[in-house]
């Protein structure tokens, strides 16, 4: 009797587990690897996308956003999505220029120096990026620009000659190349060490956005921000293609719709972030100024040189992209 009792109990438990497993098996759980803090406007945008997909699919597709490089470090995210370790991930496209030049076109200074121009450049770049990502087993869900990049300095600038010998914080191949072309001294400093580098005099100038200026409290160490609007680099949210193809049609449609809405929302938010952070720089005593004519002309020459170098490396694809952008 005892044996029969335990057998029936086990069967009943198994049956209960089987019944409860039904909805769980129908639910798909995805991980989205992100490199920026939860408070960053890009990350907040992805969190909203995840909530909208959850609602639209009735909880069928659950996306967990892992902020601040908690799941994968920034340089690892693209490979993780490509290999399926994460179903989704967000990357800064320009960081992958050495892999494929087209990824870095929005990091070229003064090629697209406004939100309107950046959107036009993205429209020209997007078909190339979608094709490359498809070859790599990924889908481009959407892309959003960072605020425009400007020059931060301790001293006033009349022209690029005033940057000669200045210790310039570089965080990418492009920013290091700009320093070389204006005669500044490029010093590679990671974001986490930026404030300390400024405080100790390791660097005394940089080129970044108003948003980063506020995040890093650059007004505590530097006096001027030249609003050059040099370039608007973009983040892109990628999806593993096998994971996407495994979704039912309704879930695919819900994800694509949420992605399109996140892109529109993100670009609008980026403009607001730019306006708000420029105001915060001013409120904290930083002099926010338009670049003098000579400085603007000098930096435009830097942009022309870097575009020529980029075209030499990018080949026919690069030429076709720039032609489409300038049409």
NORPE-V592544 format. One line per field, one symbol per residue. ss: DSSP state (h for helix, s for strand, l for the rest). phi: phi as a letter, one per 40 degrees, with the letter a starting at -180 (. if undefined). burial: I if it has 9 or more other ideal C-beta (glycine too) atoms within 8 Angstrom, else O. A space follows every 10 residues. Layout:
ss=???
phi=???
burial=???
This chain:
ss=lhhhhhhhhh hhhhhhhhhh hhhhhhlsss ssslllllll hhhhhhhhhh hhhhhhllll ssssssllll lllhhhhhhh hhhllllsss sshhhhllll hhhhhhhlll llllhhhhhh hhhhhhhhhh hhhhhllsss ssssslllss sssllllllh hhhlllssss llhhhhhhhh hhllssssll hhhhhhhhhl llllsssssh hhhhhllhhh lllsssllll lllsssssss hhhhhhllhh hhhhhhhhhh hhhhhhhhhh hhhhhhhhhh hhhlllsssl llhhhhhhhh hhhhhhhhhh hhhhhhhhhh hhhhhhl
phi=.ccccccccc cccccccccc cdcccccbbb bbcbcbcccc ccccccccdc cccdcccggc bbbbcbcffc cacdcccccc cccgcbcaab bcdccbccca dcdbccbccg cbbacccccc cccccddccc ccccccgbbc caabcccccb bbacbcbbac ccccgccbcb badccccddc ccgcbcbcbc dcbcdccccc gcbaaabacc ccdcdcfccc bbbbbcccfc abcbcbbbbc ccccccccdc cdcccccccc cccccccccd ccdccccccc ccccgcccbc cddccccccc cdcccccccc ccccgdcccc ccccccc
burial=OOOOOOOOOO OOOOOOOOOO OOOOOOIIOI IIIIIIOOOI IIIIIIIIII OIIIOIIOOI IIIIIIIOIO IIOIOOIIOI IIOIOIIIII IIIIIIIOOO IIIIIIIIII IIIIIOIIII IIOIIIOIII OIIIOOOIII IIIIIIIIII IIIOOOIOII OIIIOIIIII IIOIIIIIII IIIIOIIOIO OOOIIOIIOO OIIIIIIIII IIIIOIIIIO IIOIIIIIII IIIIIIIIII IOIIOOIOOO IIOIIIIIII IIIOIIIOII IOIIOOIIOI IIOIOIOOOO IIOIIIOIII OIIOIIIOII IOOIOOIIIO IIOOIOO
